[in-house]
Amino acid sequence: MEIVNVYSPIEDKKIRTNFKDSPIWEKASTEEEFMENPKRYPFWYRYTFKFDGTKVVMFTKVKKLAN
């Protein structure tokens, strides 16, 4: 398993129960994409997941990032 940070401007307070169908995936970015233009949105959320290949298997934490 691999731990991956996913960046999204969308806050999902119900992500613990429905991370696979969360709206965060609509505007999800990798760390590299986030670093290219971090001021694109006033707030970002860094969601940390455990992946098994390309499959998300567990949500671990979220942190709000401000510009």
C-alpha positions as MATLAB code, in Angstrom:
seq = 'MEIVNVYSPIEDKKIRTNFKDSPIWEKASTEEEFMENPKRYPFWYRYTFKFDGTKVVMFTKVKKLAN';
ca = [
       0.000    0.000    0.000;
       1.038    3.547   -0.748;
       0.120    6.686    1.194;
      -0.959    9.478   -1.184;
      -1.887   13.114   -0.570;
      -4.685   14.446   -2.757;
      -5.331   18.193   -2.968;
      -8.771   19.624   -3.618;
     -10.501   22.982   -3.094;
     -13.650   21.096   -2.100;
     -14.341   20.378    1.563;
     -16.150   17.114    2.218;
     -17.184   16.676    5.840;
     -18.621   13.227    5.082;
     -15.470   11.836    3.463;
     -14.906    9.273    6.210;
     -18.055    7.408    5.234;
     -18.043    7.827    1.459;
     -14.515    8.554    0.238;
     -14.861    6.631   -3.033;
     -17.762    8.804   -4.289;
     -16.666   12.060   -2.654;
     -17.048   15.334   -4.585;
     -13.363   16.121   -3.896;
     -12.414   13.955   -6.864;
     -14.047   16.442   -9.288;
     -11.205   18.949   -8.749;
      -8.563   16.673   -7.253;
      -4.904   17.483   -7.878;
      -1.626   15.743   -7.237;
       0.994   17.484   -5.127;
       2.859   18.511   -8.285;
      -0.269   20.066   -9.813;
      -1.040   21.837   -6.532;
       2.488   23.288   -6.309;
       2.277   24.701   -9.859;
      -0.498   27.112   -8.854;
      -1.374   26.956   -5.139;
      -3.162   30.335   -5.216;
      -5.687   29.144   -7.784;
      -8.219   28.743   -4.930;
      -8.324   30.621   -1.588;
      -8.399   27.348    0.358;
      -7.188   23.852   -0.350;
      -7.716   20.638    1.548;
      -5.041   17.977    1.688;
      -6.661   14.576    1.980;
      -4.456   11.624    2.819;
      -5.410    8.179    1.548;
      -3.975    4.711    1.382;
      -3.978    3.319   -2.146;
      -3.564   -0.251   -3.319;
      -2.392    0.356   -6.870;
      -5.002    2.724   -8.321;
      -7.699    1.735   -5.826;
      -8.381    3.888   -2.749;
      -8.684    1.582    0.250;
      -8.634    3.942    3.248;
      -9.014    7.611    4.166;
      -6.624    8.657    6.942;
      -6.800   12.435    7.488;
      -7.577   15.891    6.119;
      -5.904   19.267    6.643;
      -7.123   22.698    5.528;
      -4.466   24.776    3.766;
      -4.849   28.555    3.359;
      -2.964   30.828    0.962;
];
